[in-house]
């Protein structure tokens, strides 16, 4: 009697190797997260400062204006000096100072930019990797240009000027990718900025079903809202983290009325939406809450949005 043929399981093909940029990004993000204290317990003061949470606006784009502006004006001064070494002799000295200012600003921009980038993933992480790499390269190019300028008594060096032009071209490409990050991929934008709101209170759930110190996900005007009962007080926020859209209702409730986003650890006060810990910089939209006819009702507070 012939035994039945046992079907052979086809071998599982090996996974394709991880692209080089992904491997580099993984390693770089781990190093940066340790350096800025991403994995530390709140308040993670250094990271929050570098994110710009205290400003209510990301710090990185504010700082980038310094190197871009300084190096652009330095290029104009270099062009003037190249046109006439005698008439515009002052331009060479001015370019030295502007290049130095740009380098200092760029170093700060690199630190703040890497801090923001350490919380990205997917395609935005890849674009950010190229954006950051180009700007680091531009900074190195300008440092070389600055050293060459210092070797001349009046800062007049044709080679330094040419190297500066190359650095500016690299900065422009890097800036283009930075714009793509924000305007195309939505990195760093407030994810709650366009949430609709109602002018009237809306019932969301019976008050008897709301347990104390527990987060509930409800809906008001089609918007997900996280609800909390803390003693006799009710608080409610948009359930979407402004930083990257994380679900706050799935976060951790801390210190009574503070919720921590499960994605990147941003912390918000439940009763007013104030940001306590970055990387978020925008307040979370908060809701006025009342109890009416044994129902919990919420209405978006618009005065501070």
Buried (B, 14 or more C-beta within 10 A) or exposed (E): EEEEEEEEEEEEEEEEEEEEEEEEBEEBBEEBBEBBBBEBEBBBBBBBBBBBBEEEBBBBBBBBEBBBBBBBBBBEBBBBBBEEEEEBBEBBBBBBBBBBBBBEBBBBBBBBBBBBBBBBEEEBBBBBBBBBBBBBBBBBBBBBBBEBBBEBEEBBBEEBBBBBBBBBEBBBBBBEBBEBBBEEBEBBBBBBEEBEBEEEBBBBBEBEEBEEEEBBBBEBBEBBBBBBBBEEEBBBBBBBBBBBEBBBBBBEBBEEBBBBBBBBBBBBBBBBBBBBBBBBBBBBBBBBBEEEEEBBBBBBBEEEB
